[in-house]
Amino acid sequence: MYGVLLICGGLAGVTTVLFGFGGGFVVVPLMYITLMTTHGPASIAGAAAMHIAVATSTALMIFAASLSSWRHHQRRTIDWGLVRPLVGYIALGAVLGAAMAMSLDGDWVRLAFIVYLGLTIADAILRPGFLHHAGGHVRPMGRGVTAFAGTVIGSIATLLGVGGSVMTVPLMRRRGASMTTATAMANPLSLPMAITGTLTYVILSANQAALGPWFAGFVDLKALIVLAGGSWLGIGIASRWIGRIPDRIHAGVYLVLLSGVFVTMLVIP
């Protein structure tokens, strides 16, 4: 199991630094499959598999997004002027999203994950502005739009354990950002969601003692350590490609990866 998680962490690191996501879209489906295969659906861990996968994925984002943000900062690909206004609202939304996730059955969280992925992929393909970058400066958002967007991003991302990239990347893309800039900004914007979301998961699920001593609520601490180690290796390997991928190819691969996760979540039991 831990060998698989090390590979999952490595993949999460690569996709985090290059595409702004990785915690949820790589770890959630693969960890869900691993838990179901290892423990079986009738076990305590199997029954809580989706909640464990989402909570552990959210905790992983603290490590992966921090290191990836630092690598992008070194390459000067992050527009901090656009990042800062969203941070507080995303943190607020993260608390709301984690609280909602705790009140929902794992099957409903999985269904929400699938529906959200499908809508995101369809929107990026059908609406203009994602696959083609017109160039120019990123258009800033007004205060009201910033508050609404940040709260919604934090809520949905924490509810599904996927980080904010699936919303921030298309949002910034349609406001004129290149894929390098959009994916770079997704990393620091995932941090407030990851920190507040993880704390909320731990506090609200603290009575799940039956899962074992290596659990903080629904967060699997052993798995988290292995995943964090793998993500560190993956980020180190992929950082050399920051800013070097042609924009249209970058956008296309982003959608291909999302589509692969969507199909995976549809076919697993």
Secondary structure, DSSP 8 states (H G I E B T S, - for coil): -HHHHHHHHHHHHHHHHHHS--IIIIIHHHHHHHHHHHH-TTSHHHHTHHHHHHHHHHHHHHHHHHHHHHHHHHHT---HHHHHHHHHHHHHHHHHHHHHHHHS-HHHHHHHHHHHHHHHHHHHHHSTTSS----S------HHHHHHHHHHHHHHHHHHT--SHHHHHHHHHHTT--HHHHHHHHHHHHHHHHHHHHHHHHHHTTT-GGG-TTEETTEEHHHHHHHHHHHHHHHHHHGGGTTTS-HHHHHHHHHHHHHHHHHHHHH--
